[in-house]
Amino acid sequence: MQGSLLIAETGPDTGIGITVELRGGEIVCRNADRDAAPIGFILFERRGDAMAYGVYALGLAKNPMGAGRPLDGDPIAWPDKDHAQGLAYLLGRAVPAAEAAALVANHAAHWFRPGLRVFFVLPGTPEDLGTLSGAAAVTGALRIATLE
């Protein structure tokens, strides 16, 4: 746990009912809870010096949600934010903006190393995130699913 955010790195099964599958050039995310509120996520891909990201939401009508690999397609990204700023902005839904920016700065070398990852941001109270934490100060969770 980092501050008020519970962080966990996983494989394609995030352990919270969300699964990620790489099907050829498409990343497909699925939430077992079809009635859950939408969950914001970022697809990040880095090969050598080339990197790209896309920002999406999983839930309601977009469940499952499929998107192309960021480096191979035309990802939806914020025009005024790079991948680190985009993740910090999305994390701002779960923790204060200063904490989100500090988390990304502290973990950037690890989180943005070569590979393909999905960053799921789950805002919520300790009751909402019941199975994720027992800490009363938790305001959200970050799940990082590494696919490659």
N, C-alpha and C positions, 0 to 999 in steps of 0.2 A: 504494500500500500504506500502511495506517495501522497502525503498531505490528506486531502479529503477525497482522493480518487483511488479506487481499487484497480490495479493494473495487472493483467495476466496475459502472457504470450502462450498461444495455443497452435495447434495444427488446424486442419479443415473443420474439425468438430470443436466448437468453442466452449463446450461444456455448459452452455446456457440456453440450449434449444435452437441456436443459430448454427447452420452448417454452410460451408463454402465448398464449391466444387469447381475445378478447372476443367472445362470441356473444350478441348482444342484451343481456340483463341478467345473463349468467353469465360468469364468468371460468373458463376451463378450462386447467389446467396439466398438462403431460405430460412424463415423463422417458423418453428413448429407451432408457435402461438399465433394463429392467423388473425386474432382479434387485437393483438398488441398494438400500441401506438407506434408510429413509424420510428425507425432507428436510423440516425445518420451514420454514414460510413464513407471512408476514403479508400480507394484502390490506389496503391502506390507500386510503381515498378521502376527498378534501376538495373541497367546493364552497362557496365563500364562507367563512362561519364554521362551517358544518356539516362535521363530520368523524366518521368511524367506521373501525373496523378489525376484522378477524377473524383468528384464528390457526388454521392447519391443518397437515396433513402430507401429503406427496406420496410415494407409494411402495407397493410390494407390492400389496395388494388395492385401494388407492386411487390407481391410475394408469391412466388419467387421473383427475384430481380436479377436480370442478367445484364452484363456490360462487357464490352471488349477490353482486351489488355490495354493499359494506358499507352504503352509505347507503340502499339500496332494499330491503334484506331484513332478516333477523334474524341478523347475523353471530355467530359463536362467538368471544367475547372473554373475557379474564380479568376476573372481576368486580372485582378489587382493583387493576387496572393500567390506566392510560390507554395510548394508542398508543405513546408514547415509552418508557414503562416496559415495555410488552410487547415492543417490539423489543429493548431492552437485555436483558431477561430471556432472550429467545431467542438473542441474540448471546452470552450467557453460556455457551452450549454450545460455542462456538468459541474464546473468549478469556476471560481473567479478568473477573469481574463489574465491577471498577473500570474496566478498559479499555473494556468494553462501554458502561457508563454515560457515560463521557467521550466516546466516539465519537458516541453519539446526541446528547448535549448540543452537541457541536461542529458537527454536521451537521443538526440539527433543522430549521432555517429552510429549508434546501434540500430535504431529504428529505421534509418534511411540507408542502410548498407545495401549492397546488391541483392536483388531478389524480387519477389512478388509478394506483397502483403495487403491485408485488408484490416483497416482500423475501424472498429465499431465503437461508437460513443453512446453510452447508456446513462442519461441523466436519471436521477431518482433519489428518493429518501431511503434510509436504511430498510424500511418496511417494503418498499418497492423492490429493492435489491436483496431481499431477505436471504436467499440462498447464496448470495455472493459475499456477504460480510456479516460480522457481528459487531462492527464498530459503529457507534452512534454518530461519529463525525463524518461518515461517508456521504457524499452528495452525488456520486456517480461512479461509473466503471468504464474502463477502456479495455477492450479485448483486441488483441493483435493476432490475427490468423496468418501464419506464414505458409504460403503455398509452394514457393521455390526458394 
